[in-house]
């Protein structure tokens, strides 16, 4: 798979001018196009008005903070991958932010190499894949997973997956019946190795299951292998007593 994210459009929302300029510079050196703004309301306006492939978002911002940007963007159906960069590094902060709808989380101070790697990975997961998505739609027990539109459906109804949620479901479904480890998922989708503190995959599986359950309450699709990873295998849900 190509590592290039060339041509991707990145919206940077960061109020510290020094960091904002440095991030923009490094992404432009990678051939990405950047728009950089310094407050949350302005960031949201840009996200609504123009198509971006990635948003790099600070949390502590004047006006609307980063959590507000994520919440409103997702509520409005803006699914673009959001890479959060924040000095707030505790696990509850990270998990809460991913649950709100961010796609990845980078703790300040970070290296520019690390940021570029995260942004590249986010670009690969995007709604307009820069690397052509191959493969036909997968249909299993009323669930249709369609890479050509980066969306999945149950009985014809959209699951409203974000591109990252879609890539996770698609990868698991391609490996149907096999337990895919957290490390494999994190490497393939987020471009980094799994560490024991990293809850990213678990948060995304939970969000995916919530959306599947809403459309398909009597069936489960993603099974957990405790301590290892996840397996795609449709099953009837055990009746609740
Ligand atoms: Ca800030």
py3Dmol code that shows the C-alpha trace and the ligand (Angstrom):
import py3Dmol

protein = """\
ATOM      1  CA  UNK A   1       0.000   0.000   0.000  1.00  0.00           C
ATOM      2  CA  UNK A   2       1.295   3.449  -0.851  1.00  0.00           C
ATOM      3  CA  UNK A   3       2.271   5.595   2.102  1.00  0.00           C
ATOM      4  CA  UNK A   4       1.612   8.773   0.192  1.00  0.00           C
ATOM      5  CA  UNK A   5      -1.094  11.145   1.303  1.00  0.00           C
ATOM      6  CA  UNK A   6      -0.195  13.639  -1.402  1.00  0.00           C
ATOM      7  CA  UNK A   7      -2.985  15.930  -2.429  1.00  0.00           C
ATOM      8  CA  UNK A   8      -4.985  15.456   0.775  1.00  0.00           C
ATOM      9  CA  UNK A   9      -6.594  18.605   2.147  1.00  0.00           C
ATOM     10  CA  UNK A  10      -6.006  19.178   5.840  1.00  0.00           C
ATOM     11  CA  UNK A  11      -7.824  21.649   8.086  1.00  0.00           C
ATOM     12  CA  UNK A  12      -5.683  22.638  11.086  1.00  0.00           C
ATOM     13  CA  UNK A  13      -7.492  24.142  14.093  1.00  0.00           C
ATOM     14  CA  UNK A  14      -4.921  25.262  16.644  1.00  0.00           C
ATOM     15  CA  UNK A  15      -4.714  28.520  18.586  1.00  0.00           C
ATOM     16  CA  UNK A  16      -0.982  28.471  19.362  1.00  0.00           C
ATOM     17  CA  UNK A  17       0.554  30.199  16.314  1.00  0.00           C
ATOM     18  CA  UNK A  18       3.932  28.488  16.663  1.00  0.00           C
ATOM     19  CA  UNK A  19       2.441  24.974  16.680  1.00  0.00           C
ATOM     20  CA  UNK A  20      -0.074  25.878  13.974  1.00  0.00           C
ATOM     21  CA  UNK A  21       2.670  27.117  11.646  1.00  0.00           C
ATOM     22  CA  UNK A  22       4.927  24.142  12.365  1.00  0.00           C
ATOM     23  CA  UNK A  23       2.150  21.600  11.716  1.00  0.00           C
ATOM     24  CA  UNK A  24       1.135  23.367   8.496  1.00  0.00           C
ATOM     25  CA  UNK A  25       4.741  23.527   7.308  1.00  0.00           C
ATOM     26  CA  UNK A  26       5.417  19.831   7.894  1.00  0.00           C
ATOM     27  CA  UNK A  27       2.200  18.717   6.219  1.00  0.00           C
ATOM     28  CA  UNK A  28       2.862  20.962   3.212  1.00  0.00           C
ATOM     29  CA  UNK A  29       6.352  19.463   2.904  1.00  0.00           C
ATOM     30  CA  UNK A  30       4.561  16.103   2.518  1.00  0.00           C
ATOM     31  CA  UNK A  31       2.605  17.504  -0.415  1.00  0.00           C
ATOM     32  CA  UNK A  32      -0.616  18.072   1.519  1.00  0.00           C
ATOM     33  CA  UNK A  33      -2.733  21.186   1.187  1.00  0.00           C
ATOM     34  CA  UNK A  34      -3.450  22.985   4.458  1.00  0.00           C
ATOM     35  CA  UNK A  35      -5.894  25.566   5.759  1.00  0.00           C
ATOM     36  CA  UNK A  36      -5.036  26.728   9.285  1.00  0.00           C
ATOM     37  CA  UNK A  37      -7.293  28.630  11.686  1.00  0.00           C
ATOM     38  CA  UNK A  38      -7.021  29.619  15.345  1.00  0.00           C
ATOM     39  CA  UNK A  39     -10.446  29.096  16.902  1.00  0.00           C
ATOM     40  CA  UNK A  40     -13.133  26.449  17.064  1.00  0.00           C
ATOM     41  CA  UNK A  41     -16.014  28.373  15.507  1.00  0.00           C
ATOM     42  CA  UNK A  42     -13.912  29.306  12.517  1.00  0.00           C
ATOM     43  CA  UNK A  43     -12.748  25.696  12.222  1.00  0.00           C
ATOM     44  CA  UNK A  44     -16.308  24.410  12.165  1.00  0.00           C
ATOM     45  CA  UNK A  45     -17.271  27.007   9.538  1.00  0.00           C
ATOM     46  CA  UNK A  46     -14.478  25.761   7.276  1.00  0.00           C
ATOM     47  CA  UNK A  47     -15.392  22.108   7.880  1.00  0.00           C
ATOM     48  CA  UNK A  48     -18.992  22.849   6.846  1.00  0.00           C
ATOM     49  CA  UNK A  49     -18.085  24.901   3.797  1.00  0.00           C
ATOM     50  CA  UNK A  50     -15.238  22.955   2.177  1.00  0.00           C
ATOM     51  CA  UNK A  51     -14.348  19.306   1.631  1.00  0.00           C
ATOM     52  CA  UNK A  52     -11.377  18.283   3.776  1.00  0.00           C
ATOM     53  CA  UNK A  53      -9.741  14.849   3.995  1.00  0.00           C
ATOM     54  CA  UNK A  54      -8.478  15.309   7.555  1.00  0.00           C
ATOM     55  CA  UNK A  55      -8.947  17.743  10.436  1.00  0.00           C
ATOM     56  CA  UNK A  56      -6.067  18.239  12.889  1.00  0.00           C
ATOM     57  CA  UNK A  57      -7.761  19.624  15.987  1.00  0.00           C
ATOM     58  CA  UNK A  58      -6.544  21.110  19.254  1.00  0.00           C
ATOM     59  CA  UNK A  59      -8.918  20.725  22.226  1.00  0.00           C
ATOM     60  CA  UNK A  60      -8.280  23.837  24.299  1.00  0.00           C
ATOM     61  CA  UNK A  61      -9.414  26.564  21.914  1.00  0.00           C
ATOM     62  CA  UNK A  62     -10.967  29.995  22.287  1.00  0.00           C
ATOM     63  CA  UNK A  63     -14.664  30.188  21.499  1.00  0.00           C
ATOM     64  CA  UNK A  64     -15.921  26.711  20.723  1.00  0.00           C
ATOM     65  CA  UNK A  65     -13.510  24.130  22.174  1.00  0.00           C
ATOM     66  CA  UNK A  66     -12.323  21.025  20.328  1.00  0.00           C
ATOM     67  CA  UNK A  67     -14.920  18.733  21.921  1.00  0.00           C
ATOM     68  CA  UNK A  68     -17.654  21.110  20.729  1.00  0.00           C
ATOM     69  CA  UNK A  69     -16.215  21.039  17.206  1.00  0.00           C
ATOM     70  CA  UNK A  70     -16.191  17.218  17.172  1.00  0.00           C
ATOM     71  CA  UNK A  71     -19.697  16.911  18.575  1.00  0.00           C
ATOM     72  CA  UNK A  72     -21.281  19.421  16.206  1.00  0.00           C
ATOM     73  CA  UNK A  73     -19.403  18.138  13.150  1.00  0.00           C
ATOM     74  CA  UNK A  74     -20.504  14.543  13.775  1.00  0.00           C
ATOM     75  CA  UNK A  75     -24.074  15.607  14.569  1.00  0.00           C
ATOM     76  CA  UNK A  76     -24.161  17.337  11.203  1.00  0.00           C
ATOM     77  CA  UNK A  77     -22.905  14.228   9.407  1.00  0.00           C
ATOM     78  CA  UNK A  78     -19.396  15.553   8.730  1.00  0.00           C
ATOM     79  CA  UNK A  79     -17.487  12.243   8.860  1.00  0.00           C
ATOM     80  CA  UNK A  80     -13.987  13.460   7.947  1.00  0.00           C
ATOM     81  CA  UNK A  81     -11.274  11.825  10.095  1.00  0.00           C
ATOM     82  CA  UNK A  82     -10.338  14.077  13.028  1.00  0.00           C
ATOM     83  CA  UNK A  83      -6.858  13.748  14.547  1.00  0.00           C
ATOM     84  CA  UNK A  84      -6.836  15.438  17.959  1.00  0.00           C
ATOM     85  CA  UNK A  85      -3.623  16.971  19.272  1.00  0.00           C
ATOM     86  CA  UNK A  86      -3.778  17.912  22.925  1.00  0.00           C
ATOM     87  CA  UNK A  87      -1.697  18.418  26.036  1.00  0.00           C
ATOM     88  CA  UNK A  88      -4.420  16.526  27.919  1.00  0.00           C
ATOM     89  CA  UNK A  89      -3.019  13.018  27.893  1.00  0.00           C
ATOM     90  CA  UNK A  90      -4.932  11.001  30.482  1.00  0.00           C
ATOM     91  CA  UNK A  91      -6.678   7.838  29.367  1.00  0.00           C
ATOM     92  CA  UNK A  92     -10.177   9.108  30.330  1.00  0.00           C
ATOM     93  CA  UNK A  93      -9.539  12.236  28.235  1.00  0.00           C
ATOM     94  CA  UNK A  94      -8.451  10.171  25.265  1.00  0.00           C
ATOM     95  CA  UNK A  95     -11.313   7.683  25.501  1.00  0.00           C
ATOM     96  CA  UNK A  96     -13.926  10.404  25.967  1.00  0.00           C
ATOM     97  CA  UNK A  97     -12.609  12.275  22.946  1.00  0.00           C
ATOM     98  CA  UNK A  98     -12.632   9.162  20.739  1.00  0.00           C
ATOM     99  CA  UNK A  99     -16.144   8.324  21.933  1.00  0.00           C
ATOM    100  CA  UNK A 100     -17.311  11.821  21.007  1.00  0.00           C
ATOM    101  CA  UNK A 101     -16.208  11.149  17.437  1.00  0.00           C
ATOM    102  CA  UNK A 102     -12.496  11.850  17.085  1.00  0.00           C
ATOM    103  CA  UNK A 103     -10.545   9.263  15.074  1.00  0.00           C
ATOM    104  CA  UNK A 104      -7.136   9.500  16.657  1.00  0.00           C
ATOM    105  CA  UNK A 105      -5.422  11.250  19.546  1.00  0.00           C
ATOM    106  CA  UNK A 106      -1.912  12.568  19.806  1.00  0.00           C
ATOM    107  CA  UNK A 107      -0.556  13.930  23.090  1.00  0.00           C
ATOM    108  CA  UNK A 108       1.528  17.131  23.112  1.00  0.00           C
ATOM    109  CA  UNK A 109       4.434  17.414  22.865  1.00  0.00           C
ATOM    110  CA  UNK A 110       4.602  15.158  19.814  1.00  0.00           C
ATOM    111  CA  UNK A 111       7.174  14.754  17.057  1.00  0.00           C
ATOM    112  CA  UNK A 112       6.328  16.036  13.604  1.00  0.00           C
ATOM    113  CA  UNK A 113       7.173  12.571  12.208  1.00  0.00           C
ATOM    114  CA  UNK A 114       4.517  11.079  14.459  1.00  0.00           C
ATOM    115  CA  UNK A 115       1.949  13.676  13.417  1.00  0.00           C
ATOM    116  CA  UNK A 116       2.686  13.078   9.731  1.00  0.00           C
ATOM    117  CA  UNK A 117       2.298   9.303  10.255  1.00  0.00           C
ATOM    118  CA  UNK A 118      -1.077   9.775  11.974  1.00  0.00           C
ATOM    119  CA  UNK A 119      -2.307  12.142   9.273  1.00  0.00           C
ATOM    120  CA  UNK A 120      -1.236   9.730   6.527  1.00  0.00           C
ATOM    121  CA  UNK A 121      -3.074   6.891   8.234  1.00  0.00           C
ATOM    122  CA  UNK A 122      -6.147   9.099   8.617  1.00  0.00           C
ATOM    123  CA  UNK A 123      -5.988   9.977   4.917  1.00  0.00           C
ATOM    124  CA  UNK A 124      -5.988   6.280   4.028  1.00  0.00           C
ATOM    125  CA  UNK A 125      -9.137   5.756   6.101  1.00  0.00           C
ATOM    126  CA  UNK A 126     -10.912   8.763   4.593  1.00  0.00           C
ATOM    127  CA  UNK A 127     -14.162   8.935   2.674  1.00  0.00           C
ATOM    128  CA  UNK A 128     -12.258   9.732  -0.518  1.00  0.00           C
ATOM    129  CA  UNK A 129      -9.545   7.118  -0.322  1.00  0.00           C
ATOM    130  CA  UNK A 130      -6.321   8.351  -1.867  1.00  0.00           C
ATOM    131  CA  UNK A 131      -5.394   4.725  -2.371  1.00  0.00           C
ATOM    132  CA  UNK A 132      -8.118   3.201  -4.521  1.00  0.00           C
ATOM    133  CA  UNK A 133     -10.388   0.912  -2.534  1.00  0.00           C
ATOM    134  CA  UNK A 134     -10.615  -2.463  -4.120  1.00  0.00           C
ATOM    135  CA  UNK A 135     -13.153  -5.158  -3.803  1.00  0.00           C
ATOM    136  CA  UNK A 136     -16.827  -5.754  -4.181  1.00  0.00           C
ATOM    137  CA  UNK A 137     -19.515  -5.227  -1.631  1.00  0.00           C
ATOM    138  CA  UNK A 138     -19.776  -7.937   1.027  1.00  0.00           C
ATOM    139  CA  UNK A 139     -23.262  -9.206   1.913  1.00  0.00           C
ATOM    140  CA  UNK A 140     -23.826 -11.330   5.000  1.00  0.00           C
ATOM    141  CA  UNK A 141     -27.129 -11.908   6.784  1.00  0.00           C
ATOM    142  CA  UNK A 142     -28.724  -8.656   5.713  1.00  0.00           C
ATOM    143  CA  UNK A 143     -25.559  -6.620   6.310  1.00  0.00           C
ATOM    144  CA  UNK A 144     -24.125  -5.024   3.192  1.00  0.00           C
ATOM    145  CA  UNK A 145     -20.605  -3.543   3.360  1.00  0.00           C
ATOM    146  CA  UNK A 146     -19.920  -1.449   0.285  1.00  0.00           C
ATOM    147  CA  UNK A 147     -16.365  -0.105  -0.218  1.00  0.00           C
ATOM    148  CA  UNK A 148     -17.355   1.908  -3.297  1.00  0.00           C
ATOM    149  CA  UNK A 149     -19.408   4.276  -1.144  1.00  0.00           C
ATOM    150  CA  UNK A 150     -17.559   3.697   2.173  1.00  0.00           C
ATOM    151  CA  UNK A 151     -20.804   2.761   3.920  1.00  0.00           C
ATOM    152  CA  UNK A 152     -22.629  -0.260   5.322  1.00  0.00           C
ATOM    153  CA  UNK A 153     -26.348  -1.069   5.413  1.00  0.00           C
ATOM    154  CA  UNK A 154     -28.649  -3.415   7.297  1.00  0.00           C
ATOM    155  CA  UNK A 155     -31.718  -4.388   5.275  1.00  0.00           C
ATOM    156  CA  UNK A 156     -31.032  -1.406   3.038  1.00  0.00           C
ATOM    157  CA  UNK A 157     -30.810   1.122   5.898  1.00  0.00           C
ATOM    158  CA  UNK A 158     -27.542   3.030   6.269  1.00  0.00           C
ATOM    159  CA  UNK A 159     -25.550   2.530   9.461  1.00  0.00           C
ATOM    160  CA  UNK A 160     -24.227   6.101   9.095  1.00  0.00           C
ATOM    161  CA  UNK A 161     -20.681   4.913   9.724  1.00  0.00           C
ATOM    162  CA  UNK A 162     -17.804   7.370   9.689  1.00  0.00           C
ATOM    163  CA  UNK A 163     -15.017   6.374   7.270  1.00  0.00           C
ATOM    164  CA  UNK A 164     -12.897   5.032  10.144  1.00  0.00           C
ATOM    165  CA  UNK A 165     -15.772   2.926  11.517  1.00  0.00           C
ATOM    166  CA  UNK A 166     -16.365   1.641   8.001  1.00  0.00           C
ATOM    167  CA  UNK A 167     -12.700   0.644   7.474  1.00  0.00           C
ATOM    168  CA  UNK A 168     -12.719  -1.264  10.748  1.00  0.00           C
ATOM    169  CA  UNK A 169     -15.891  -3.184   9.850  1.00  0.00           C
ATOM    170  CA  UNK A 170     -14.611  -3.867   6.331  1.00  0.00           C
ATOM    171  CA  UNK A 171     -11.273  -5.198   7.534  1.00  0.00           C
ATOM    172  CA  UNK A 172     -12.936  -7.509  10.060  1.00  0.00           C
ATOM    173  CA  UNK A 173     -15.427  -8.743   7.458  1.00  0.00           C
ATOM    174  CA  UNK A 174     -12.643  -9.477   4.945  1.00  0.00           C
ATOM    175  CA  UNK A 175     -11.098 -11.699   7.637  1.00  0.00           C
ATOM    176  CA  UNK A 176     -14.430 -13.327   8.499  1.00  0.00           C
ATOM    177  CA  UNK A 177     -14.096 -16.105  11.061  1.00  0.00           C
ATOM    178  CA  UNK A 178     -10.539 -15.223  12.072  1.00  0.00           C
ATOM    179  CA  UNK A 179      -9.638 -13.375  15.273  1.00  0.00           C
ATOM    180  CA  UNK A 180      -7.923 -10.152  14.214  1.00  0.00           C
ATOM    181  CA  UNK A 181      -5.688  -8.789  16.961  1.00  0.00           C
ATOM    182  CA  UNK A 182      -5.773  -5.215  18.255  1.00  0.00           C
ATOM    183  CA  UNK A 183      -2.217  -4.833  17.027  1.00  0.00           C
ATOM    184  CA  UNK A 184      -3.152  -5.871  13.492  1.00  0.00           C
ATOM    185  CA  UNK A 185      -6.117  -3.495  13.440  1.00  0.00           C
ATOM    186  CA  UNK A 186      -4.144  -0.610  14.873  1.00  0.00           C
ATOM    187  CA  UNK A 187      -1.292  -1.137  12.413  1.00  0.00           C
ATOM    188  CA  UNK A 188      -3.518  -1.506   9.372  1.00  0.00           C
ATOM    189  CA  UNK A 189      -5.929   1.317  10.138  1.00  0.00           C
ATOM    190  CA  UNK A 190      -4.104   3.765  12.401  1.00  0.00           C
ATOM    191  CA  UNK A 191      -0.533   3.096  11.256  1.00  0.00           C
ATOM    192  CA  UNK A 192       0.983   2.356  14.653  1.00  0.00           C
ATOM    193  CA  UNK A 193       1.749  -0.470  17.041  1.00  0.00           C
ATOM    194  CA  UNK A 194      -0.551  -1.412  19.871  1.00  0.00           C
ATOM    195  CA  UNK A 195       0.500  -0.591  23.430  1.00  0.00           C
ATOM    196  CA  UNK A 196      -1.347  -1.878  26.454  1.00  0.00           C
ATOM    197  CA  UNK A 197      -2.700   1.589  27.272  1.00  0.00           C
ATOM    198  CA  UNK A 198      -4.095   2.212  23.820  1.00  0.00           C
ATOM    199  CA  UNK A 199      -7.889   1.830  23.880  1.00  0.00           C
ATOM    200  CA  UNK A 200      -8.486   3.148  20.351  1.00  0.00           C
ATOM    201  CA  UNK A 201      -9.571  -0.159  18.786  1.00  0.00           C
ATOM    202  CA  UNK A 202     -11.897  -1.026  21.686  1.00  0.00           C
ATOM    203  CA  UNK A 203     -13.592   2.373  21.542  1.00  0.00           C
ATOM    204  CA  UNK A 204     -14.176   2.013  17.809  1.00  0.00           C
ATOM    205  CA  UNK A 205     -15.509  -1.543  18.085  1.00  0.00           C
ATOM    206  CA  UNK A 206     -17.950  -0.320  20.750  1.00  0.00           C
ATOM    207  CA  UNK A 207     -19.167   2.500  18.495  1.00  0.00           C
ATOM    208  CA  UNK A 208     -19.498   0.094  15.579  1.00  0.00           C
ATOM    209  CA  UNK A 209     -21.503  -2.379  17.662  1.00  0.00           C
ATOM    210  CA  UNK A 210     -23.824   0.398  18.869  1.00  0.00           C
ATOM    211  CA  UNK A 211     -24.606   1.332  15.294  1.00  0.00           C
ATOM    212  CA  UNK A 212     -25.060  -2.307  14.223  1.00  0.00           C
ATOM    213  CA  UNK A 213     -27.305  -3.027  17.230  1.00  0.00           C
ATOM    214  CA  UNK A 214     -29.526  -0.070  16.431  1.00  0.00           C
ATOM    215  CA  UNK A 215     -30.302  -1.482  12.978  1.00  0.00           C
ATOM    216  CA  UNK A 216     -30.033  -5.181  13.775  1.00  0.00           C
ATOM    217  CA  UNK A 217     -31.106  -5.778  17.387  1.00  0.00           C
ATOM    218  CA  UNK A 218     -31.454  -9.555  17.092  1.00  0.00           C
ATOM    219  CA  UNK A 219     -28.063 -10.273  15.615  1.00  0.00           C
ATOM    220  CA  UNK A 220     -24.440  -9.644  16.550  1.00  0.00           C
ATOM    221  CA  UNK A 221     -21.668  -9.418  13.985  1.00  0.00           C
ATOM    222  CA  UNK A 222     -18.478  -8.706  15.920  1.00  0.00           C
ATOM    223  CA  UNK A 223     -17.386 -11.225  18.546  1.00  0.00           C
ATOM    224  CA  UNK A 224     -14.766 -10.525  21.210  1.00  0.00           C
ATOM    225  CA  UNK A 225     -11.841 -12.801  21.954  1.00  0.00           C
ATOM    226  CA  UNK A 226     -10.874 -11.505  25.358  1.00  0.00           C
ATOM    227  CA  UNK A 227      -7.326 -10.269  25.615  1.00  0.00           C
ATOM    228  CA  UNK A 228      -6.675 -10.910  21.917  1.00  0.00           C
ATOM    229  CA  UNK A 229      -8.950  -9.070  19.524  1.00  0.00           C
ATOM    230  CA  UNK A 230     -12.131  -9.309  17.486  1.00  0.00           C
ATOM    231  CA  UNK A 231     -13.714 -11.726  15.034  1.00  0.00           C
ATOM    232  CA  UNK A 232     -16.379 -11.026  12.453  1.00  0.00           C
ATOM    233  CA  UNK A 233     -18.998 -13.783  12.680  1.00  0.00           C
ATOM    234  CA  UNK A 234     -22.762 -13.222  12.495  1.00  0.00           C
ATOM    235  CA  UNK A 235     -24.664 -14.832  15.349  1.00  0.00           C
ATOM    236  CA  UNK A 236     -28.156 -14.755  16.787  1.00  0.00           C
ATOM    237  CA  UNK A 237     -28.189 -12.695  19.941  1.00  0.00           C
ATOM    238  CA  UNK A 238     -28.937 -14.628  23.094  1.00  0.00           C
ATOM    239  CA  UNK A 239     -32.385 -13.652  24.347  1.00  0.00           C
ATOM    240  CA  UNK A 240     -32.298 -11.186  27.242  1.00  0.00           C
ATOM    241  CA  UNK A 241     -33.937 -12.623  30.322  1.00  0.00           C
TER     242      UNK A 241
END
"""
ligand_1 = """\
1
CA
Ca -4.795 25.343 22.598
"""
view = py3Dmol.view(width=600, height=400)
view.addModel(protein, "pdb")
view.setStyle({"model": 0}, {"cartoon": {"style": "trace"}})
view.addModel(ligand_1, "xyz")
view.setStyle({"model": 1}, {"stick": {}})
view.zoomTo()
view.show()
